[in-house]
Amino acid sequence: MSDIIKEIEAAQLKESVDEFAVGDTVKVYGKIKEGNRERIQVFEGVVLKRQGGSNRETFTVRKTSNGIGVEKTWPLHSPNVEKIEVVRRGKVRRAKLNYLRNRVGKKAKVKELMR
């Protein structure tokens, strides 16, 4: 990749990125713009995957709302992501947890990592 592209991408990176991994339960504080007002809305769920690199890195969070699974993909270095707070660490053995989409109830849980 060209050095010019690397410089532009480096300028778009956030200074500090919260450490989290696949399987963790996180709270994502996202900025929502409504008309001329701006507020922060919390989206809490399990991280299904992280993909990409540099300033293009994204992560997908899944939660169940009223018995329906809701997934949202966030750009990691977006200015619309205020902060990411880890609620609990998950014990998983794979990089992408796509199998959680087919599970309901207690089967859809990820075991907690004891440290």
PyMOL CGO cylinders between C-alpha atoms (Angstrom):
from pymol import cmd
from pymol.cgo import CYLINDER

trace = [
    CYLINDER, 0.00, 0.00, 0.00, 1.16, 3.51, -0.75, 0.3, 1, 1, 1, 1, 1, 1,
    CYLINDER, 1.16, 3.51, -0.75, 2.79, 5.63, 1.94, 0.3, 1, 1, 1, 1, 1, 1,
    CYLINDER, 2.79, 5.63, 1.94, 0.37, 8.47, 1.20, 0.3, 1, 1, 1, 1, 1, 1,
    CYLINDER, 0.37, 8.47, 1.20, -2.64, 6.24, 1.94, 0.3, 1, 1, 1, 1, 1, 1,
    CYLINDER, -2.64, 6.24, 1.94, -1.01, 5.03, 5.17, 0.3, 1, 1, 1, 1, 1, 1,
    CYLINDER, -1.01, 5.03, 5.17, -0.48, 8.61, 6.34, 0.3, 1, 1, 1, 1, 1, 1,
    CYLINDER, -0.48, 8.61, 6.34, -4.11, 9.55, 5.62, 0.3, 1, 1, 1, 1, 1, 1,
    CYLINDER, -4.11, 9.55, 5.62, -5.40, 6.47, 7.47, 0.3, 1, 1, 1, 1, 1, 1,
    CYLINDER, -5.40, 6.47, 7.47, -3.10, 7.10, 10.43, 0.3, 1, 1, 1, 1, 1, 1,
    CYLINDER, -3.10, 7.10, 10.43, -4.56, 10.60, 10.79, 0.3, 1, 1, 1, 1, 1, 1,
    CYLINDER, -4.56, 10.60, 10.79, -8.09, 9.15, 11.05, 0.3, 1, 1, 1, 1, 1, 1,
    CYLINDER, -8.09, 9.15, 11.05, -7.30, 6.68, 13.86, 0.3, 1, 1, 1, 1, 1, 1,
    CYLINDER, -7.30, 6.68, 13.86, -8.48, 7.33, 17.41, 0.3, 1, 1, 1, 1, 1, 1,
    CYLINDER, -8.48, 7.33, 17.41, -5.78, 7.92, 19.99, 0.3, 1, 1, 1, 1, 1, 1,
    CYLINDER, -5.78, 7.92, 19.99, -7.10, 5.37, 22.47, 0.3, 1, 1, 1, 1, 1, 1,
    CYLINDER, -7.10, 5.37, 22.47, -9.22, 2.36, 21.56, 0.3, 1, 1, 1, 1, 1, 1,
    CYLINDER, -9.22, 2.36, 21.56, -10.90, 0.34, 24.31, 0.3, 1, 1, 1, 1, 1, 1,
    CYLINDER, -10.90, 0.34, 24.31, -9.62, -3.25, 24.53, 0.3, 1, 1, 1, 1, 1, 1,
    CYLINDER, -9.62, -3.25, 24.53, -12.28, -5.88, 23.89, 0.3, 1, 1, 1, 1, 1, 1,
    CYLINDER, -12.28, -5.88, 23.89, -12.44, -9.22, 22.11, 0.3, 1, 1, 1, 1, 1, 1,
    CYLINDER, -12.44, -9.22, 22.11, -14.96, -11.48, 20.41, 0.3, 1, 1, 1, 1, 1, 1,
    CYLINDER, -14.96, -11.48, 20.41, -17.38, -12.98, 22.95, 0.3, 1, 1, 1, 1, 1, 1,
    CYLINDER, -17.38, -12.98, 22.95, -17.22, -10.03, 25.33, 0.3, 1, 1, 1, 1, 1, 1,
    CYLINDER, -17.22, -10.03, 25.33, -20.40, -8.30, 26.43, 0.3, 1, 1, 1, 1, 1, 1,
    CYLINDER, -20.40, -8.30, 26.43, -19.95, -4.60, 25.73, 0.3, 1, 1, 1, 1, 1, 1,
    CYLINDER, -19.95, -4.60, 25.73, -21.84, -1.33, 26.00, 0.3, 1, 1, 1, 1, 1, 1,
    CYLINDER, -21.84, -1.33, 26.00, -21.37, 0.83, 22.92, 0.3, 1, 1, 1, 1, 1, 1,
    CYLINDER, -21.37, 0.83, 22.92, -22.09, 4.52, 23.51, 0.3, 1, 1, 1, 1, 1, 1,
    CYLINDER, -22.09, 4.52, 23.51, -23.15, 5.82, 20.09, 0.3, 1, 1, 1, 1, 1, 1,
    CYLINDER, -23.15, 5.82, 20.09, -24.02, 9.36, 19.12, 0.3, 1, 1, 1, 1, 1, 1,
    CYLINDER, -24.02, 9.36, 19.12, -27.51, 9.76, 17.65, 0.3, 1, 1, 1, 1, 1, 1,
    CYLINDER, -27.51, 9.76, 17.65, -28.43, 12.92, 15.76, 0.3, 1, 1, 1, 1, 1, 1,
    CYLINDER, -28.43, 12.92, 15.76, -32.11, 13.93, 15.91, 0.3, 1, 1, 1, 1, 1, 1,
    CYLINDER, -32.11, 13.93, 15.91, -32.78, 17.13, 14.03, 0.3, 1, 1, 1, 1, 1, 1,
    CYLINDER, -32.78, 17.13, 14.03, -30.41, 19.70, 15.49, 0.3, 1, 1, 1, 1, 1, 1,
    CYLINDER, -30.41, 19.70, 15.49, -29.93, 17.85, 18.79, 0.3, 1, 1, 1, 1, 1, 1,
    CYLINDER, -29.93, 17.85, 18.79, -27.35, 15.17, 19.52, 0.3, 1, 1, 1, 1, 1, 1,
    CYLINDER, -27.35, 15.17, 19.52, -27.59, 12.55, 22.24, 0.3, 1, 1, 1, 1, 1, 1,
    CYLINDER, -27.59, 12.55, 22.24, -25.83, 9.34, 23.28, 0.3, 1, 1, 1, 1, 1, 1,
    CYLINDER, -25.83, 9.34, 23.28, -27.62, 5.99, 23.11, 0.3, 1, 1, 1, 1, 1, 1,
    CYLINDER, -27.62, 5.99, 23.11, -26.26, 2.80, 24.69, 0.3, 1, 1, 1, 1, 1, 1,
    CYLINDER, -26.26, 2.80, 24.69, -26.31, -0.50, 22.75, 0.3, 1, 1, 1, 1, 1, 1,
    CYLINDER, -26.31, -0.50, 22.75, -25.39, -3.48, 24.97, 0.3, 1, 1, 1, 1, 1, 1,
    CYLINDER, -25.39, -3.48, 24.97, -24.73, -6.95, 23.59, 0.3, 1, 1, 1, 1, 1, 1,
    CYLINDER, -24.73, -6.95, 23.59, -22.23, -9.67, 22.70, 0.3, 1, 1, 1, 1, 1, 1,
    CYLINDER, -22.23, -9.67, 22.70, -19.44, -8.98, 20.19, 0.3, 1, 1, 1, 1, 1, 1,
    CYLINDER, -19.44, -8.98, 20.19, -19.93, -11.45, 17.31, 0.3, 1, 1, 1, 1, 1, 1,
    CYLINDER, -19.93, -11.45, 17.31, -16.95, -10.46, 15.21, 0.3, 1, 1, 1, 1, 1, 1,
    CYLINDER, -16.95, -10.46, 15.21, -14.17, -7.99, 14.57, 0.3, 1, 1, 1, 1, 1, 1,
    CYLINDER, -14.17, -7.99, 14.57, -12.93, -7.55, 11.05, 0.3, 1, 1, 1, 1, 1, 1,
    CYLINDER, -12.93, -7.55, 11.05, -10.77, -5.29, 8.92, 0.3, 1, 1, 1, 1, 1, 1,
    CYLINDER, -10.77, -5.29, 8.92, -7.77, -3.32, 9.98, 0.3, 1, 1, 1, 1, 1, 1,
    CYLINDER, -7.77, -3.32, 9.98, -6.43, 0.19, 10.39, 0.3, 1, 1, 1, 1, 1, 1,
    CYLINDER, -6.43, 0.19, 10.39, -9.16, 2.84, 10.24, 0.3, 1, 1, 1, 1, 1, 1,
    CYLINDER, -9.16, 2.84, 10.24, -11.55, 0.46, 8.40, 0.3, 1, 1, 1, 1, 1, 1,
    CYLINDER, -11.55, 0.46, 8.40, -11.88, -1.94, 11.35, 0.3, 1, 1, 1, 1, 1, 1,
    CYLINDER, -11.88, -1.94, 11.35, -15.46, -2.80, 12.32, 0.3, 1, 1, 1, 1, 1, 1,
    CYLINDER, -15.46, -2.80, 12.32, -17.13, -4.89, 15.00, 0.3, 1, 1, 1, 1, 1, 1,
    CYLINDER, -17.13, -4.89, 15.00, -20.61, -6.40, 15.20, 0.3, 1, 1, 1, 1, 1, 1,
    CYLINDER, -20.61, -6.40, 15.20, -22.66, -6.46, 18.41, 0.3, 1, 1, 1, 1, 1, 1,
    CYLINDER, -22.66, -6.46, 18.41, -25.78, -8.62, 18.89, 0.3, 1, 1, 1, 1, 1, 1,
    CYLINDER, -25.78, -8.62, 18.89, -28.49, -8.25, 21.52, 0.3, 1, 1, 1, 1, 1, 1,
    CYLINDER, -28.49, -8.25, 21.52, -32.02, -9.54, 21.95, 0.3, 1, 1, 1, 1, 1, 1,
    CYLINDER, -32.02, -9.54, 21.95, -34.73, -6.93, 22.23, 0.3, 1, 1, 1, 1, 1, 1,
    CYLINDER, -34.73, -6.93, 22.23, -38.27, -8.16, 23.02, 0.3, 1, 1, 1, 1, 1, 1,
    CYLINDER, -38.27, -8.16, 23.02, -37.33, -11.67, 21.91, 0.3, 1, 1, 1, 1, 1, 1,
    CYLINDER, -37.33, -11.67, 21.91, -35.94, -10.52, 18.56, 0.3, 1, 1, 1, 1, 1, 1,
    CYLINDER, -35.94, -10.52, 18.56, -32.24, -10.58, 17.77, 0.3, 1, 1, 1, 1, 1, 1,
    CYLINDER, -32.24, -10.58, 17.77, -30.79, -7.21, 16.78, 0.3, 1, 1, 1, 1, 1, 1,
    CYLINDER, -30.79, -7.21, 16.78, -27.31, -6.79, 15.30, 0.3, 1, 1, 1, 1, 1, 1,
    CYLINDER, -27.31, -6.79, 15.30, -25.46, -3.60, 14.67, 0.3, 1, 1, 1, 1, 1, 1,
    CYLINDER, -25.46, -3.60, 14.67, -22.09, -3.13, 12.99, 0.3, 1, 1, 1, 1, 1, 1,
    CYLINDER, -22.09, -3.13, 12.99, -19.97, -0.22, 14.22, 0.3, 1, 1, 1, 1, 1, 1,
    CYLINDER, -19.97, -0.22, 14.22, -16.81, 1.27, 12.74, 0.3, 1, 1, 1, 1, 1, 1,
    CYLINDER, -16.81, 1.27, 12.74, -14.21, 1.13, 15.51, 0.3, 1, 1, 1, 1, 1, 1,
    CYLINDER, -14.21, 1.13, 15.51, -12.58, 4.49, 14.77, 0.3, 1, 1, 1, 1, 1, 1,
    CYLINDER, -12.58, 4.49, 14.77, -15.81, 6.37, 13.98, 0.3, 1, 1, 1, 1, 1, 1,
    CYLINDER, -15.81, 6.37, 13.98, -16.42, 9.71, 15.69, 0.3, 1, 1, 1, 1, 1, 1,
    CYLINDER, -16.42, 9.71, 15.69, -20.01, 8.49, 16.27, 0.3, 1, 1, 1, 1, 1, 1,
    CYLINDER, -20.01, 8.49, 16.27, -18.74, 5.85, 18.73, 0.3, 1, 1, 1, 1, 1, 1,
    CYLINDER, -18.74, 5.85, 18.73, -18.20, 7.76, 21.97, 0.3, 1, 1, 1, 1, 1, 1,
    CYLINDER, -18.20, 7.76, 21.97, -16.77, 4.86, 23.99, 0.3, 1, 1, 1, 1, 1, 1,
    CYLINDER, -16.77, 4.86, 23.99, -16.90, 1.09, 24.36, 0.3, 1, 1, 1, 1, 1, 1,
    CYLINDER, -16.90, 1.09, 24.36, -17.29, -0.31, 27.88, 0.3, 1, 1, 1, 1, 1, 1,
    CYLINDER, -17.29, -0.31, 27.88, -16.64, -3.99, 28.59, 0.3, 1, 1, 1, 1, 1, 1,
    CYLINDER, -16.64, -3.99, 28.59, -19.32, -5.39, 30.90, 0.3, 1, 1, 1, 1, 1, 1,
    CYLINDER, -19.32, -5.39, 30.90, -17.94, -8.94, 31.07, 0.3, 1, 1, 1, 1, 1, 1,
    CYLINDER, -17.94, -8.94, 31.07, -15.34, -11.06, 29.32, 0.3, 1, 1, 1, 1, 1, 1,
    CYLINDER, -15.34, -11.06, 29.32, -16.44, -14.09, 27.30, 0.3, 1, 1, 1, 1, 1, 1,
    CYLINDER, -16.44, -14.09, 27.30, -14.72, -17.45, 26.93, 0.3, 1, 1, 1, 1, 1, 1,
    CYLINDER, -14.72, -17.45, 26.93, -14.81, -18.39, 23.24, 0.3, 1, 1, 1, 1, 1, 1,
    CYLINDER, -14.81, -18.39, 23.24, -12.64, -20.48, 20.95, 0.3, 1, 1, 1, 1, 1, 1,
    CYLINDER, -12.64, -20.48, 20.95, -13.34, -18.93, 17.58, 0.3, 1, 1, 1, 1, 1, 1,
    CYLINDER, -13.34, -18.93, 17.58, -13.03, -15.57, 15.87, 0.3, 1, 1, 1, 1, 1, 1,
    CYLINDER, -13.03, -15.57, 15.87, -16.56, -15.26, 14.52, 0.3, 1, 1, 1, 1, 1, 1,
    CYLINDER, -16.56, -15.26, 14.52, -19.63, -16.29, 16.57, 0.3, 1, 1, 1, 1, 1, 1,
    CYLINDER, -19.63, -16.29, 16.57, -22.13, -16.63, 13.72, 0.3, 1, 1, 1, 1, 1, 1,
    CYLINDER, -22.13, -16.63, 13.72, -23.62, -19.74, 15.35, 0.3, 1, 1, 1, 1, 1, 1,
    CYLINDER, -23.62, -19.74, 15.35, -25.23, -17.54, 18.05, 0.3, 1, 1, 1, 1, 1, 1,
    CYLINDER, -25.23, -17.54, 18.05, -27.74, -16.30, 15.46, 0.3, 1, 1, 1, 1, 1, 1,
    CYLINDER, -27.74, -16.30, 15.46, -29.46, -19.70, 15.41, 0.3, 1, 1, 1, 1, 1, 1,
    CYLINDER, -29.46, -19.70, 15.41, -29.69, -20.06, 19.19, 0.3, 1, 1, 1, 1, 1, 1,
    CYLINDER, -29.69, -20.06, 19.19, -32.39, -18.87, 21.57, 0.3, 1, 1, 1, 1, 1, 1,
    CYLINDER, -32.39, -18.87, 21.57, -32.52, -18.46, 25.35, 0.3, 1, 1, 1, 1, 1, 1,
    CYLINDER, -32.52, -18.46, 25.35, -29.78, -19.91, 27.55, 0.3, 1, 1, 1, 1, 1, 1,
    CYLINDER, -29.78, -19.91, 27.55, -28.11, -21.62, 24.59, 0.3, 1, 1, 1, 1, 1, 1,
    CYLINDER, -28.11, -21.62, 24.59, -27.32, -18.19, 23.13, 0.3, 1, 1, 1, 1, 1, 1,
    CYLINDER, -27.32, -18.19, 23.13, -25.17, -17.25, 26.15, 0.3, 1, 1, 1, 1, 1, 1,
    CYLINDER, -25.17, -17.25, 26.15, -21.39, -17.11, 26.14, 0.3, 1, 1, 1, 1, 1, 1,
    CYLINDER, -21.39, -17.11, 26.14, -19.57, -18.46, 29.21, 0.3, 1, 1, 1, 1, 1, 1,
    CYLINDER, -19.57, -18.46, 29.21, -17.80, -15.87, 31.31, 0.3, 1, 1, 1, 1, 1, 1,
    CYLINDER, -17.80, -15.87, 31.31, -14.01, -15.91, 31.43, 0.3, 1, 1, 1, 1, 1, 1,
    CYLINDER, -14.01, -15.91, 31.43, -12.77, -16.16, 35.02, 0.3, 1, 1, 1, 1, 1, 1,
    CYLINDER, -12.77, -16.16, 35.02, -9.46, -14.40, 35.64, 0.3, 1, 1, 1, 1, 1, 1,
]
cmd.load_cgo(trace, "trace")
